[in-house]
Amino acid sequence: MNRNGVKRLKLGVTGGIGSGKTTVCKVFGVLGIPVFSADEEAKKLLDTDKDIQIEINRLAGMDLFSSGKLDRPVLAKIIFNNRHLLEKVNSIIHPAVFRSFGDWFYKQDSPYSIMEAAILFESGADRFMDRIVTVVTPLEERIERLVKGNRFSRDQVIERIKNQIDDESRVKLSDFVIYNSENNMIIPAIIGIHEEMLKLSKKN
């Protein structure tokens, strides 16, 4: 409960790489809803948490933090071709991210707060959420966005997509869907979800 006696809810926002979930969350932020980025928190923990660093080095069989920060390109090469190792790395990072989210959430006073996570379902974070939004964007638009932004090559994008569950599976597991393509207006959809979450927080 917040100080007004309204139950504080958790809304998970997810979607495949390049789907635009961060843009969606920025709109929620404009509406006054606090957003916790699980992906950014994971990056921060990898660069600062010594226990996590020791475990990652043990799995990789080498020192990936010799510069003081994680050598992300090397780790990406190792884990994205080895699903078992990827799952092991995630099993080290996810519990720490969940703890950070819990600490952060209880400091918020909004009717609901958001966890933005690329792998919300794969990590098991969905079980902590009251409602879930999936952001869906056509595959070619996602690839084009990421390649155009010089973040990845086309092959790298496709490799990362393969390591995430597909949109159809996400949609089946979600309460809301936002279609984020050139032909869709996302703001009305976001406002509609916002109003539903406010109603839900008052009911509880």
CYANA upper distance limits for C-alpha pairs under 8 A (distance plus 0.5 A):
  1 MET  CA      5 GLY  CA      5.86
  1 MET  CA      6 VAL  CA      5.70
  1 MET  CA      7 LYS  CA      4.70
  1 MET  CA      8 ARG  CA      6.04
  2 ASN  CA      6 VAL  CA      6.03
  2 ASN  CA      7 LYS  CA      6.83
  2 ASN  CA      8 ARG  CA      6.85
  2 ASN  CA    109 ASP  CA      5.96
  2 ASN  CA    110 SER  CA      7.85
  2 ASN  CA    111 PRO  CA      7.91
  3 ARG  CA    109 ASP  CA      7.88
  6 VAL  CA    111 PRO  CA      7.06
  6 VAL  CA    201 SER  CA      6.64
  6 VAL  CA    202 LYS  CA      6.39
  6 VAL  CA    204 ASN  CA      7.66
  7 LYS  CA    111 PRO  CA      7.06
  7 LYS  CA    201 SER  CA      5.88
  7 LYS  CA    202 LYS  CA      7.52
  7 LYS  CA    204 ASN  CA      6.32
  8 ARG  CA    109 ASP  CA      7.88
  8 ARG  CA    110 SER  CA      7.13
  8 ARG  CA    111 PRO  CA      5.20
  8 ARG  CA    112 TYR  CA      5.50
  8 ARG  CA    113 SER  CA      7.96
  8 ARG  CA    201 SER  CA      6.90
  9 LEU  CA    111 PRO  CA      6.79
  9 LEU  CA    112 TYR  CA      4.79
  9 LEU  CA    113 SER  CA      6.85
  9 LEU  CA    129 MET  CA      8.22
  9 LEU  CA    130 ASP  CA      6.60
  9 LEU  CA    197 MET  CA      8.40
  9 LEU  CA    201 SER  CA      6.97
 10 LYS  CA    112 TYR  CA      6.04
 10 LYS  CA    113 SER  CA      5.68
 10 LYS  CA    114 ILE  CA      6.34
 10 LYS  CA    115 MET  CA      7.75
 10 LYS  CA    128 PHE  CA      8.04
 10 LYS  CA    129 MET  CA      5.52
 10 LYS  CA    130 ASP  CA      5.75
 10 LYS  CA    131 ARG  CA      7.23
 11 LEU  CA    112 TYR  CA      7.32
 11 LEU  CA    113 SER  CA      6.57
 11 LEU  CA    114 ILE  CA      5.24
 11 LEU  CA    115 MET  CA      6.80
 11 LEU  CA    129 MET  CA      6.22
 11 LEU  CA    130 ASP  CA      6.50
 11 LEU  CA    131 ARG  CA      5.50
 11 LEU  CA    132 ILE  CA      6.03
 11 LEU  CA    133 VAL  CA      7.82
 12 GLY  CA    114 ILE  CA      6.17
 12 GLY  CA    115 MET  CA      5.38
 12 GLY  CA    116 GLU  CA      6.49
 12 GLY  CA    117 ALA  CA      7.84
 12 GLY  CA    120 LEU  CA      7.83
 12 GLY  CA    126 ASP  CA      7.42
 12 GLY  CA    129 MET  CA      6.39
 12 GLY  CA    130 ASP  CA      8.34
 12 GLY  CA    131 ARG  CA      6.83
 12 GLY  CA    132 ILE  CA      5.04
 12 GLY  CA    133 VAL  CA      6.53
 13 VAL  CA     21 LYS  CA      7.39
 13 VAL  CA     25 CYS  CA      8.21
 13 VAL  CA    114 ILE  CA      7.33
 13 VAL  CA    115 MET  CA      6.63
 13 VAL  CA    116 GLU  CA      5.24
 13 VAL  CA    117 ALA  CA      6.83
 13 VAL  CA    120 LEU  CA      8.29
 13 VAL  CA    132 ILE  CA      6.44
 13 VAL  CA    133 VAL  CA      5.29
 13 VAL  CA    134 THR  CA      6.47
 13 VAL  CA    135 VAL  CA      7.92
 14 THR  CA     21 LYS  CA      6.88
 14 THR  CA    116 GLU  CA      6.50
 14 THR  CA    117 ALA  CA      5.76
 14 THR  CA    118 ALA  CA      5.74
 14 THR  CA    119 ILE  CA      7.43
 14 THR  CA    120 LEU  CA      6.61
 14 THR  CA    132 ILE  CA      8.18
 14 THR  CA    133 VAL  CA      6.78
 14 THR  CA    134 THR  CA      5.47
 14 THR  CA    135 VAL  CA      6.69
 15 GLY  CA     19 SER  CA      6.31
 15 GLY  CA     20 GLY  CA      8.22
 15 GLY  CA     21 LYS  CA      6.71
 15 GLY  CA    117 ALA  CA      8.30
 15 GLY  CA    118 ALA  CA      6.25
 15 GLY  CA    119 ILE  CA      8.26
 15 GLY  CA    134 THR  CA      5.75
 15 GLY  CA    135 VAL  CA      5.28
 15 GLY  CA    136 VAL  CA      6.78
 15 GLY  CA    167 ASP  CA      7.88
 15 GLY  CA    170 ARG  CA      8.16
 16 GLY  CA    118 ALA  CA      6.68
 16 GLY  CA    119 ILE  CA      8.49
 16 GLY  CA    135 VAL  CA      8.16
 16 GLY  CA    136 VAL  CA      7.99
 16 GLY  CA    161 ILE  CA      7.40
 16 GLY  CA    164 GLN  CA      7.43
 16 GLY  CA    165 ILE  CA      8.45
 16 GLY  CA    166 ASP  CA      8.16
 16 GLY  CA    167 ASP  CA      7.73
 17 ILE  CA    118 ALA  CA      7.29
 17 ILE  CA    142 ARG  CA      7.62
 17 ILE  CA    157 VAL  CA      8.35
 17 ILE  CA    160 ARG  CA      8.01
 17 ILE  CA    161 ILE  CA      7.18
 18 GLY  CA    137 THR  CA      8.46
 18 GLY  CA    142 ARG  CA      5.09
 18 GLY  CA    143 ILE  CA      7.39
 18 GLY  CA    145 ARG  CA      6.99
 18 GLY  CA    146 LEU  CA      6.62
 19 SER  CA    135 VAL  CA      6.68
 19 SER  CA    136 VAL  CA      6.48
 19 SER  CA    137 THR  CA      5.63
 19 SER  CA    142 ARG  CA      6.26
 19 SER  CA    180 ASN  CA      7.56
 20 GLY  CA     24 VAL  CA      6.93
 20 GLY  CA    135 VAL  CA      7.54
 20 GLY  CA    137 THR  CA      8.22
 20 GLY  CA    180 ASN  CA      7.44
 21 LYS  CA     25 CYS  CA      6.65
 21 LYS  CA    116 GLU  CA      7.95
 21 LYS  CA    135 VAL  CA      6.43
 22 THR  CA     26 LYS  CA      6.74
 22 THR  CA    116 GLU  CA      8.01
 23 THR  CA     27 VAL  CA      7.16
 24 VAL  CA     28 PHE  CA      7.13
 24 VAL  CA    186 ILE  CA      8.02
 24 VAL  CA    190 ILE  CA      7.94
 25 CYS  CA     29 GLY  CA      6.62
 25 CYS  CA     35 VAL  CA      7.34
 25 CYS  CA    116 GLU  CA      7.87
 26 LYS  CA     30 VAL  CA      6.86
 27 VAL  CA     31 LEU  CA      7.03
 27 VAL  CA    187 ILE  CA      7.88
 27 VAL  CA    190 ILE  CA      8.01
 28 PHE  CA     32 GLY  CA      7.14
 28 PHE  CA     33 ILE  CA      6.02
 28 PHE  CA     34 PRO  CA      8.27
 28 PHE  CA     35 VAL  CA      8.42
 28 PHE  CA    190 ILE  CA      7.66
 28 PHE  CA    194 HIS  CA      8.16
 29 GLY  CA     33 ILE  CA      5.38
 29 GLY  CA     34 PRO  CA      6.47
 29 GLY  CA     35 VAL  CA      7.24
 32 GLY  CA    110 SER  CA      8.47
 33 ILE  CA    110 SER  CA      7.07
 33 ILE  CA    112 TYR  CA      7.41
 33 ILE  CA    113 SER  CA      6.42
 33 ILE  CA    114 ILE  CA      7.74
 34 PRO  CA    108 GLN  CA      8.01
 34 PRO  CA    110 SER  CA      7.86
 34 PRO  CA    112 TYR  CA      8.46
 34 PRO  CA    113 SER  CA      5.79
 34 PRO  CA    114 ILE  CA      6.75
 35 VAL  CA    113 SER  CA      6.67
 35 VAL  CA    114 ILE  CA      5.19
 35 VAL  CA    115 MET  CA      6.51
 35 VAL  CA    116 GLU  CA      7.38
 36 PHE  CA    101 PHE  CA      7.50
 36 PHE  CA    104 TRP  CA      8.37
 36 PHE  CA    113 SER  CA      8.36
 36 PHE  CA    114 ILE  CA      6.49
 36 PHE  CA    115 MET  CA      5.37
 36 PHE  CA    116 GLU  CA      6.56
 37 SER  CA     41 GLU  CA      6.69
 37 SER  CA    115 MET  CA      6.51
 37 SER  CA    116 GLU  CA      5.36
 37 SER  CA    117 ALA  CA      6.89
 38 ALA  CA     42 ALA  CA      6.58
 38 ALA  CA     97 VAL  CA      6.98
 38 ALA  CA    101 PHE  CA      8.27
 38 ALA  CA    115 MET  CA      7.06
 38 ALA  CA    116 GLU  CA      6.41
 38 ALA  CA    117 ALA  CA      5.67
 39 ASP  CA     43 LYS  CA      6.88
 39 ASP  CA    116 GLU  CA      8.19
 39 ASP  CA    117 ALA  CA      6.59
 39 ASP  CA    118 ALA  CA      7.62
 40 GLU  CA     44 LYS  CA      6.75
 41 GLU  CA     45 LEU  CA      6.64
 41 GLU  CA     97 VAL  CA      6.89
 41 GLU  CA    100 SER  CA      8.33
 42 ALA  CA     46 LEU  CA      6.67
 42 ALA  CA     93 ILE  CA      7.04
 42 ALA  CA     94 HIS  CA      8.16
 42 ALA  CA     97 VAL  CA      6.61
 43 LYS  CA     47 ASP  CA      6.96
 44 LYS  CA     48 THR  CA      6.72
 45 LEU  CA     49 ASP  CA      5.67
 45 LEU  CA     52 ILE  CA      8.07
 45 LEU  CA     93 ILE  CA      8.33
 45 LEU  CA     96 ALA  CA      8.34
 45 LEU  CA     97 VAL  CA      8.38
 46 LEU  CA     52 ILE  CA      7.02
 46 LEU  CA     53 GLN  CA      6.84
 46 LEU  CA     69 LYS  CA      8.25
 46 LEU  CA     70 LEU  CA      7.13
 46 LEU  CA     93 ILE  CA      8.33
 47 ASP  CA     53 GLN  CA      8.22
 47 ASP  CA     68 GLY  CA      7.98
 47 ASP  CA     69 LYS  CA      5.56
 47 ASP  CA     70 LEU  CA      6.44
 48 THR  CA     69 LYS  CA      8.44
 49 ASP  CA     53 GLN  CA      6.82
 50 LYS  CA     54 ILE  CA      6.70
 51 ASP  CA     55 GLU  CA      6.93
 52 ILE  CA     56 ILE  CA      6.66
 52 ILE  CA     92 ILE  CA      7.23
 52 ILE  CA     93 ILE  CA      7.56
 53 GLN  CA     57 ASN  CA      6.63
 53 GLN  CA     65 PHE  CA      7.86
 54 ILE  CA     58 ARG  CA      6.70
 55 GLU  CA     59 LEU  CA      6.83
 55 GLU  CA     92 ILE  CA      7.90
 56 ILE  CA     60 ALA  CA      6.60
 56 ILE  CA     64 LEU  CA      8.43
 56 ILE  CA     89 VAL  CA      7.09
 56 ILE  CA     92 ILE  CA      8.40
 57 ASN  CA     61 GLY  CA      6.26
 57 ASN  CA     62 MET  CA      5.93
 57 ASN  CA     63 ASP  CA      5.84
 57 ASN  CA     64 LEU  CA      6.69
 58 ARG  CA     62 MET  CA      7.53
 59 LEU  CA     85 LEU  CA      8.05
 59 LEU  CA     88 LYS  CA      8.44
 59 LEU  CA     89 VAL  CA      8.18
 60 ALA  CA     64 LEU  CA      8.39
 60 ALA  CA     75 LEU  CA      8.23
 60 ALA  CA     78 ILE  CA      7.99
 64 LEU  CA     69 LYS  CA      8.37
 64 LEU  CA     70 LEU  CA      6.12
 64 LEU  CA     71 ASP  CA      5.87
 64 LEU  CA     74 VAL  CA      8.10
 64 LEU  CA     75 LEU  CA      7.91
 65 PHE  CA     69 LYS  CA      5.53
 65 PHE  CA     70 LEU  CA      5.23
 65 PHE  CA     71 ASP  CA      6.76
 66 SER  CA     70 LEU  CA      8.39
 67 SER  CA     71 ASP  CA      8.29
 71 ASP  CA     75 LEU  CA      6.97
 72 ARG  CA     76 ALA  CA      6.46
 73 PRO  CA     77 LYS  CA      6.80
 74 VAL  CA     78 ILE  CA      6.89
 75 LEU  CA     79 ILE  CA      6.64
 76 ALA  CA     80 PHE  CA      6.18
 77 LYS  CA     81 ASN  CA      7.24
 78 ILE  CA     82 ASN  CA      7.22
 78 ILE  CA     85 LEU  CA      8.48
 79 ILE  CA     83 ARG  CA      7.09
 79 ILE  CA     85 LEU  CA      6.12
 79 ILE  CA     86 LEU  CA      5.30
 80 PHE  CA     86 LEU  CA      7.14
 80 PHE  CA    159 GLU  CA      7.74
 80 PHE  CA    160 ARG  CA      7.72
 80 PHE  CA    163 ASN  CA      8.03
 82 ASN  CA     86 LEU  CA      6.70
 83 ARG  CA     87 GLU  CA      6.70
 83 ARG  CA    163 ASN  CA      8.19
 84 HIS  CA     88 LYS  CA      6.84
 85 LEU  CA     89 VAL  CA      6.68
 86 LEU  CA     90 ASN  CA      6.68
 87 GLU  CA     91 SER  CA      6.58
 88 LYS  CA     92 ILE  CA      7.09
 89 VAL  CA     93 ILE  CA      6.99
 90 ASN  CA     94 HIS  CA      6.20
 90 ASN  CA    123 SER  CA      7.93
 91 SER  CA     95 PRO  CA      7.54
 92 ILE  CA     96 ALA  CA      7.99
 93 ILE  CA     97 VAL  CA      6.87
 94 HIS  CA     98 PHE  CA      6.63
 94 HIS  CA    123 SER  CA      7.05
 95 PRO  CA     99 ARG  CA      6.79
 96 ALA  CA    100 SER  CA      6.81
 97 VAL  CA    101 PHE  CA      6.64
 98 PHE  CA    102 GLY  CA      6.68
 98 PHE  CA    125 ALA  CA      7.91
 99 ARG  CA    103 ASP  CA      6.81
100 SER  CA    104 TRP  CA      6.61
101 PHE  CA    105 PHE  CA      6.34
101 PHE  CA    115 MET  CA      8.27
102 GLY  CA    106 TYR  CA      6.90
103 ASP  CA    107 LYS  CA      7.42
104 TRP  CA    108 GLN  CA      7.47
105 PHE  CA    113 SER  CA      7.58
108 GLN  CA    113 SER  CA      7.94
111 PRO  CA    197 MET  CA      8.38
111 PRO  CA    198 LEU  CA      6.95
111 PRO  CA    201 SER  CA      6.47
112 TYR  CA    197 MET  CA      7.54
112 TYR  CA    198 LEU  CA      8.03
112 TYR  CA    201 SER  CA      7.77
116 GLU  CA    120 LEU  CA      8.36
119 ILE  CA    123 SER  CA      6.34
119 ILE  CA    164 GLN  CA      7.39
120 LEU  CA    124 GLY  CA      6.86
120 LEU  CA    125 ALA  CA      5.70
120 LEU  CA    126 ASP  CA      6.16
121 PHE  CA    125 ALA  CA      6.68
121 PHE  CA    126 ASP  CA      5.90
121 PHE  CA    170 ARG  CA      8.22
122 GLU  CA    164 GLN  CA      8.15
122 GLU  CA    165 ILE  CA      8.03
125 ALA  CA    129 MET  CA      7.62
126 ASP  CA    132 ILE  CA      7.92
131 ARG  CA    174 SER  CA      7.86
131 ARG  CA    175 ASP  CA      6.48
131 ARG  CA    176 PHE  CA      8.46
132 ILE  CA    173 LEU  CA      8.47
132 ILE  CA    174 SER  CA      5.54
132 ILE  CA    175 ASP  CA      5.83
132 ILE  CA    176 PHE  CA      6.84
133 VAL  CA    174 SER  CA      6.27
133 VAL  CA    175 ASP  CA      6.60
133 VAL  CA    176 PHE  CA      5.14
133 VAL  CA    177 VAL  CA      6.01
133 VAL  CA    178 ILE  CA      7.67
134 THR  CA    170 ARG  CA      6.99
134 THR  CA    171 VAL  CA      6.71
134 THR  CA    174 SER  CA      6.79
134 THR  CA    176 PHE  CA      6.94
134 THR  CA    177 VAL  CA      5.44
134 THR  CA    178 ILE  CA      6.78
135 VAL  CA    177 VAL  CA      6.44
135 VAL  CA    178 ILE  CA      5.31
135 VAL  CA    179 TYR  CA      6.49
135 VAL  CA    180 ASN  CA      7.03
136 VAL  CA    167 ASP  CA      7.13
136 VAL  CA    177 VAL  CA      7.61
136 VAL  CA    178 ILE  CA      6.63
136 VAL  CA    179 TYR  CA      5.40
136 VAL  CA    180 ASN  CA      6.37
136 VAL  CA    181 SER  CA      8.45
137 THR  CA    141 GLU  CA      7.24
137 THR  CA    142 ARG  CA      6.98
137 THR  CA    179 TYR  CA      6.59
137 THR  CA    180 ASN  CA      5.68
137 THR  CA    181 SER  CA      5.96
138 PRO  CA    142 ARG  CA      6.94
138 PRO  CA    181 SER  CA      7.37
139 LEU  CA    143 ILE  CA      6.81
140 GLU  CA    144 GLU  CA      6.53
141 GLU  CA    145 ARG  CA      6.61
141 GLU  CA    181 SER  CA      7.91
142 ARG  CA    146 LEU  CA      6.93
143 ILE  CA    147 VAL  CA      6.60
143 ILE  CA    154 ARG  CA      6.99
143 ILE  CA    157 VAL  CA      6.83
143 ILE  CA    158 ILE  CA      8.11
144 GLU  CA    148 LYS  CA      6.29
145 ARG  CA    149 GLY  CA      6.62
146 LEU  CA    150 ASN  CA      7.03
146 LEU  CA    151 ARG  CA      6.27
146 LEU  CA    152 PHE  CA      6.64
146 LEU  CA    153 SER  CA      8.46
146 LEU  CA    157 VAL  CA      7.81
147 VAL  CA    151 ARG  CA      6.64
147 VAL  CA    152 PHE  CA      5.93
147 VAL  CA    153 SER  CA      6.14
147 VAL  CA    154 ARG  CA      6.67
147 VAL  CA    157 VAL  CA      8.36
152 PHE  CA    156 GLN  CA      6.21
152 PHE  CA    157 VAL  CA      6.61
153 SER  CA    157 VAL  CA      6.84
154 ARG  CA    158 ILE  CA      6.80
155 ASP  CA    159 GLU  CA      6.62
156 GLN  CA    160 ARG  CA      6.82
157 VAL  CA    161 ILE  CA      6.72
158 ILE  CA    162 LYS  CA      6.76
159 GLU  CA    163 ASN  CA      7.26
160 ARG  CA    164 GLN  CA      7.33
161 ILE  CA    165 ILE  CA      8.32
165 ILE  CA    169 SER  CA      7.13
165 ILE  CA    170 ARG  CA      7.54
166 ASP  CA    170 ARG  CA      6.99
167 ASP  CA    171 VAL  CA      6.52
168 GLU  CA    172 LYS  CA      6.87
169 SER  CA    173 LEU  CA      7.02
170 ARG  CA    174 SER  CA      6.72
171 VAL  CA    175 ASP  CA      8.37
171 VAL  CA    176 PHE  CA      8.32
171 VAL  CA    177 VAL  CA      7.16
176 PHE  CA    193 ILE  CA      7.84
178 ILE  CA    186 ILE  CA      7.17
178 ILE  CA    189 ALA  CA      6.86
178 ILE  CA    190 ILE  CA      8.02
179 TYR  CA    184 ASN  CA      6.83
179 TYR  CA    186 ILE  CA      7.48
180 ASN  CA    184 ASN  CA      6.35
180 ASN  CA    185 MET  CA      7.76
180 ASN  CA    186 ILE  CA      6.64
185 MET  CA    189 ALA  CA      7.91
186 ILE  CA    190 ILE  CA      6.68
187 ILE  CA    191 ILE  CA      6.63
188 PRO  CA    192 GLY  CA      6.64
189 ALA  CA    193 ILE  CA      6.86
190 ILE  CA    194 HIS  CA      6.58
191 ILE  CA    195 GLU  CA      6.67
192 GLY  CA    196 GLU  CA      6.82
193 ILE  CA    197 MET  CA      6.68
194 HIS  CA    198 LEU  CA      6.79
195 GLU  CA    199 LYS  CA      6.75
196 GLU  CA    200 LEU  CA      6.62
197 MET  CA    201 SER  CA      6.63
198 LEU  CA    202 LYS  CA      6.95
199 LYS  CA    203 LYS  CA      6.85
200 LEU  CA    204 ASN  CA      6.94
